[in-house]
Amino acid sequence: IPCVAEDIIGSLMLLSQESNEPIKIIINNTGGGINDGFAIIQAMEHVKAKGIEIWTVNMCQAASMATIILMMGNKNRRFVLNNTITHLHSGTKGLSGKPEDVESLYEFSKKHFTNTMYKMLLENTRLPEYWNEKSEAQYSAEQLTKIEVKVKLLKDFIQGERFLMAEEAV
């Protein structure tokens, strides 16, 4: 998968040098490595900083890290076609090694990946509000303005394997 990420990053860089026209990323992917996804997102942010829009389109399925990439397109330029699946979860990573190394890697992953992912989700989606409606949480509008409430709802949402149909993903 790293080769795919490198190809996408290279294409984004080239396209952003050739024109200021929006760049469209069509997604049909089951996800992949967090580092590769973050690298693609950094390239997308670089292109957006140059004033070029990034449109993202879920063509069939966007799962796991592909969903994060989907949501990092420009606001109002993220599209989910009919009969698509958008999947999100807290992630899985098999850790092995000496207990102290596993613990160190776990703490780093929790601090870096999890916090970065939560920040991205909070800034680019309405998942806390969506989950407040769909779950039994039912926080008030005033409570939903508090970051700790939004983070709690977000954590609750991604604890399971969440599959959203097109209308839910929007």
C-alpha positions as CSV (number, residue, x, y, z in Angstrom):
1,I,0.0,0.0,0.0
2,P,2.8,2.5,0.5
3,C,3.4,2.6,-3.2
4,V,-0.3,3.6,-3.7
5,A,0.2,6.4,-1.2
6,E,3.4,7.6,-3.0
7,D,1.6,7.6,-6.3
8,I,-1.3,9.6,-4.9
9,I,1.0,12.1,-3.2
10,G,3.0,12.5,-6.4
11,S,-0.1,13.0,-8.5
12,L,-1.4,15.6,-6.1
13,M,1.8,17.5,-6.3
14,L,2.0,17.4,-10.1
15,L,-1.7,18.3,-10.6
16,S,-1.3,21.3,-8.2
17,Q,1.6,22.6,-10.3
18,E,-0.2,22.3,-13.6
19,S,-3.4,24.1,-12.8
20,N,-5.5,25.8,-10.1
21,E,-8.5,23.7,-11.1
22,P,-10.1,21.5,-8.3
23,I,-8.5,18.1,-7.9
24,K,-10.9,15.2,-7.6
25,I,-10.0,12.1,-5.6
26,I,-12.2,9.1,-6.4
27,I,-12.2,6.6,-3.5
28,N,-13.1,2.9,-3.6
29,N,-10.8,1.5,-0.9
30,T,-10.9,-0.7,2.1
31,G,-8.4,1.5,4.0
32,G,-4.9,1.0,4.9
33,G,-2.0,2.1,7.0
34,I,-2.4,5.2,9.2
35,N,1.0,6.6,8.3
36,D,0.3,6.3,4.6
37,G,-3.1,7.9,5.1
38,F,-1.6,10.8,7.1
39,A,1.0,11.3,4.3
40,I,-1.9,11.6,1.7
41,I,-3.7,14.0,4.0
42,Q,-0.6,16.2,4.4
43,A,-0.3,16.4,0.6
44,M,-4.0,17.3,0.4
45,E,-3.5,20.0,3.0
46,H,-0.5,21.3,1.1
47,V,-2.5,21.6,-2.1
48,K,-5.5,23.2,-0.3
49,A,-3.1,25.8,1.2
50,K,-2.2,26.8,-2.3
51,G,-5.9,27.7,-2.9
52,I,-6.7,24.6,-4.9
53,E,-9.9,22.7,-3.9
54,I,-9.7,19.0,-3.2
55,W,-13.0,17.2,-4.0
56,T,-13.4,13.7,-2.6
57,V,-15.9,11.1,-3.9
58,N,-16.8,7.8,-2.4
59,M,-17.5,5.7,-5.5
60,C,-18.3,2.4,-3.9
61,Q,-16.7,2.1,-0.5
62,A,-14.5,4.2,1.8
63,A,-13.4,2.2,4.8
64,S,-11.2,3.0,7.7
65,M,-8.4,5.3,6.7
66,A,-10.0,5.9,3.3
67,T,-13.0,7.4,5.2
68,I,-10.6,9.8,6.9
69,I,-9.2,10.8,3.5
70,L,-12.7,11.2,2.2
71,M,-13.6,13.6,5.0
72,M,-10.5,15.7,4.5
73,G,-11.7,17.0,1.1
74,N,-12.9,20.6,1.0
75,K,-16.2,21.2,2.9
76,N,-19.1,21.1,0.5
77,R,-16.9,19.2,-1.9
78,R,-17.2,15.7,-0.3
79,F,-19.5,13.4,-2.2
80,V,-20.9,10.0,-1.4
81,L,-22.6,8.3,-4.3
82,N,-25.8,6.3,-3.8
83,N,-25.4,2.7,-2.6
84,T,-22.0,3.3,-1.2
85,I,-20.6,2.3,2.1
86,T,-18.6,4.5,4.4
87,H,-16.9,2.6,7.3
88,L,-15.2,4.0,10.4
89,H,-13.7,2.4,13.5
90,S,-11.2,3.0,16.1
91,G,-8.5,1.1,14.2
92,T,-6.7,-2.1,14.9
93,K,-3.0,-2.8,15.2
94,G,-1.4,-6.0,16.3
95,L,1.4,-5.2,18.7
96,S,4.1,-7.6,19.6
97,G,7.4,-7.6,21.3
98,K,8.7,-7.0,24.8
99,P,6.0,-5.8,27.2
100,E,7.7,-2.4,27.8
101,D,8.1,-1.9,24.0
102,V,4.5,-2.7,23.4
103,E,3.4,-0.4,26.1
104,S,5.6,2.4,24.8
105,L,4.2,1.9,21.2
106,Y,0.7,1.8,22.5
107,E,1.1,5.0,24.4
108,F,2.6,6.8,21.4
109,S,-0.1,5.5,19.1
110,K,-2.8,6.6,21.5
111,K,-1.3,10.0,21.9
112,H,-0.4,10.7,18.3
113,F,-2.8,8.8,16.1
114,T,-5.9,8.8,18.3
115,N,-5.7,12.4,19.3
116,T,-4.9,13.5,15.7
117,M,-7.8,11.4,14.3
118,Y,-10.2,12.8,16.9
119,K,-9.1,16.4,16.0
120,M,-9.6,15.7,12.3
121,L,-13.0,14.2,12.9
122,L,-14.1,17.0,15.2
123,E,-13.0,19.7,12.8
124,N,-14.3,18.1,9.6
125,T,-17.5,16.2,10.5
126,R,-20.7,16.4,12.4
127,L,-20.2,12.9,13.9
128,P,-20.8,13.9,17.5
129,E,-24.1,15.6,16.5
130,Y,-25.0,12.6,14.3
131,W,-24.3,10.1,17.1
132,N,-26.1,12.2,19.7
133,E,-29.2,11.8,17.5
134,K,-28.8,8.1,16.7
135,S,-27.6,6.8,20.1
136,E,-29.3,7.1,23.4
137,A,-27.0,9.9,24.6
138,Q,-29.4,12.8,23.8
139,Y,-27.3,15.7,25.0
140,S,-28.9,19.1,24.8
141,A,-27.8,21.7,22.2
142,E,-26.0,23.6,24.9
143,Q,-24.1,20.5,26.1
144,L,-23.1,19.8,22.5
145,T,-21.1,23.0,22.4
146,K,-18.7,21.6,24.9
147,I,-15.6,19.8,23.5
148,E,-15.6,17.1,26.2
149,V,-19.1,16.1,25.2
150,K,-18.2,16.0,21.5
151,V,-15.1,13.9,22.3
152,K,-17.2,11.5,24.4
153,L,-19.7,11.1,21.6
154,L,-17.0,10.6,19.0
155,K,-15.2,8.0,21.2
156,D,-18.6,6.2,21.6
157,F,-19.2,6.3,17.9
158,I,-15.9,4.8,16.8
159,Q,-15.7,2.1,19.4
160,G,-17.6,-0.3,17.2
161,E,-17.4,-1.0,13.5
162,R,-19.6,1.7,12.0
163,F,-21.0,1.3,8.5
164,L,-22.9,4.2,7.1
165,M,-25.1,4.2,4.0
166,A,-24.7,7.2,1.7
167,E,-27.4,9.4,3.2
168,E,-26.0,8.8,6.7
169,A,-22.4,9.5,5.7
170,V,-23.5,12.9,4.2
